[in-house]
Each structure stands twice: as structure tokens, then as C-alpha cells.
Amino acid sequence: GLEPGVGRDLMALLLYGSRISFTVAIITSVASIGLGMVIGIAGGYFGGRVDAIIGRFSDLVLSFPSTFMIIALSLPLTQRVEAAHIARDNGARVVVLVVFFVIFGWPAFARLVRSQTLSIRERDFIMAAKAQGASGRRIIFKEILPNLWPTAIVFLSLSLPGFLAAEAVFSFLGVGVQAPSSTWGLVLSDAVSYWQQDPAYLLIPSGMLIIVVLSLNLFGDGLRDALDPKSDRA
């Protein structure tokens, strides 16, 4: 298929656009999980005032209307990034989008890690490590963190399609990457004008996005079942 009015190859647009879409999704997922892992372990292991401060801060972040803030603040922050010579044009837009996704993406994983850390720190092997004089750093890195990796891997596989779809939505709304570059959201935005004359130009990118997101979600579900020691596997 060809893009109406221009004649560019639709498959080439989707393949080229997938580089930006997947780059944003992967960077955002890894950064969100890394930040959430650090904050969640700190709150769950140290508890007390540290846990209270982290909990209230995460509540504050979750209370913000993230979608409206991204739309409202994207342009001025993009201009700030360009003025600071960090990136230009679409590069600046990608940087701002990734920063926003990370800011609003870590609290959910941090809460999950906190709850698991609270459970792990009360187990016998942690008590034995403390009785042997192990430092808090060793307990966190040698005892707690290895038990959290399966959760992080599963959360990564499940958050990746969410950020992939979010990037497409914001590019569709004009907040993300703009022409002449291409992402799946930008292809869908262009296809809206031609959906009556050429329905395939809208249906093919939409179908690709649905298939990829569904495949990643199913992969995440399967990975969660595979890593869950309590699951009933034949």
C-alpha cells in the first residue's frame, strides 16, 4: 500500500516509525522500572519515616492528571530542551515525552516493589543474614534484589506495550514526534483524513499496533505464569 497523495510506501513508514516508537517504549520502561525498584526497595526495607515520605510523594505524583499535563507542558518544555542544546526538533520532543512517561510511570512499580520488600524482609533468610552481621547494603543487593528480578522482568514485559500505545496516542494528538519523521501514531493521524477514500491506510497501521500490543501483553502473561512458582504448570 501507498500513502495517499504522497505515494510513500506504507510498510516503510511502519518499519521506520517502529524504531522511534519502540525506542521510546523501551527507554521509558527500563527507566521507570529502575527508578521504581530503587524507591520501592528503600521504602520497604527502611520503613518508618522514609516509607512515609516516599508513600506521600508517590500519592502526589499519582494525583496529577498526567495526560493533560503532558499535552499542556510539552511545547514549553520542548523549547527549553532545544534552548539547552540537549536535542533539536523531534529529538527534543522524544526527550520530553520520555521524561514525562518516566515521571508518571514509576509510582505503580515502586508500590509493587515496596509491598514485596516488606514481605521479603521478614523471612527467615533475611533474619539469618542480619544475625550473621550482614550489612544493610549486602542484604539489599544479595538477598532482596535477586528475589525481585522476576517481578521486574514481568512488569517490563507488561509495561512495554502500554508505553508503546501511549507514544502512539500522543503522537496522534500532535504532542509527540512530528513530520517529516514517522511513528505509528503519526501514521494514524495522517490516515484519519483519508479513511473514507482509502480505508486500508487506516486499518493496516491500526491492525499492526493492535497485533503488537496484544502480542506483548500475551507474552507478559506467559512470562508471569512461567516465573510464578505457585502457578499450576503441567
Secondary structure in CASP SS format (residue, H / E / C, confidence):
PFRMAT SS
TARGET T0000
AUTHOR 0000-0000-0000
METHOD secondary structure of the structure
MODEL  1
G C 1.00
L E 1.00
E C 1.00
P C 1.00
G C 1.00
V C 1.00
G C 1.00
R C 1.00
D E 1.00
L H 1.00
M H 1.00
A H 1.00
L H 1.00
L H 1.00
L H 1.00
Y H 1.00
G H 1.00
S H 1.00
R H 1.00
I H 1.00
S H 1.00
F H 1.00
T H 1.00
V H 1.00
A H 1.00
I H 1.00
I H 1.00
T H 1.00
S H 1.00
V H 1.00
A H 1.00
S H 1.00
I H 1.00
G H 1.00
L H 1.00
G H 1.00
M H 1.00
V H 1.00
I H 1.00
G H 1.00
I H 1.00
A H 1.00
G H 1.00
G H 1.00
Y H 1.00
F H 1.00
G C 1.00
G H 1.00
R H 1.00
V H 1.00
D H 1.00
A H 1.00
I H 1.00
I H 1.00
G H 1.00
R H 1.00
F H 1.00
S H 1.00
D H 1.00
L H 1.00
V H 1.00
L H 1.00
S H 1.00
F C 1.00
P C 1.00
S H 1.00
T H 1.00
F H 1.00
M H 1.00
I H 1.00
I H 1.00
A H 1.00
L H 1.00
S H 1.00
L H 1.00
P H 1.00
L H 1.00
T H 1.00
Q H 1.00
R H 1.00
V H 1.00
E H 1.00
A H 1.00
A C 1.00
H C 1.00
I C 1.00
A C 1.00
R C 1.00
D C 1.00
N H 1.00
G H 1.00
A H 1.00
R H 1.00
V H 1.00
V H 1.00
V H 1.00
L H 1.00
V H 1.00
V H 1.00
F H 1.00
F H 1.00
V H 1.00
I H 1.00
F H 1.00
G H 1.00
W H 1.00
P H 1.00
A H 1.00
F H 1.00
A H 1.00
R H 1.00
L H 1.00
V H 1.00
R H 1.00
S H 1.00
Q H 1.00
T H 1.00
L H 1.00
S H 1.00
I H 1.00
R C 1.00
E C 1.00
R C 1.00
D H 1.00
F H 1.00
I H 1.00
M H 1.00
A H 1.00
A H 1.00
K H 1.00
A H 1.00
Q C 1.00
G C 1.00
A C 1.00
S C 1.00
G H 1.00
R H 1.00
R H 1.00
I H 1.00
I H 1.00
F H 1.00
K H 1.00
E H 1.00
I H 1.00
L H 1.00
P H 1.00
N H 1.00
L H 1.00
W H 1.00
P H 1.00
T H 1.00
A H 1.00
I H 1.00
V H 1.00
F H 1.00
L H 1.00
S H 1.00
L H 1.00
S H 1.00
L H 1.00
P H 1.00
G H 1.00
F H 1.00
L H 1.00
A H 1.00
A H 1.00
E H 1.00
A H 1.00
V H 1.00
F H 1.00
S H 1.00
F H 1.00
L C 1.00
G C 1.00
V C 1.00
G C 1.00
V C 1.00
Q C 1.00
A C 1.00
P C 1.00
S C 1.00
S C 1.00
T C 1.00
W H 1.00
G H 1.00
L H 1.00
V H 1.00
L H 1.00
S H 1.00
D H 1.00
A H 1.00
V H 1.00
S H 1.00
Y H 1.00
W C 1.00
Q C 1.00
Q C 1.00
D C 1.00
P C 1.00
A H 1.00
Y H 1.00
L H 1.00
L H 1.00
I H 1.00
P H 1.00
S H 1.00
G H 1.00
M H 1.00
L H 1.00
I H 1.00
I H 1.00
V H 1.00
V H 1.00
L H 1.00
S H 1.00
L H 1.00
N H 1.00
L H 1.00
F H 1.00
G H 1.00
D H 1.00
G H 1.00
L H 1.00
R H 1.00
D H 1.00
A H 1.00
L H 1.00
D C 1.00
P C 1.00
K C 1.00
S C 1.00
D C 1.00
R C 1.00
A C 1.00
END
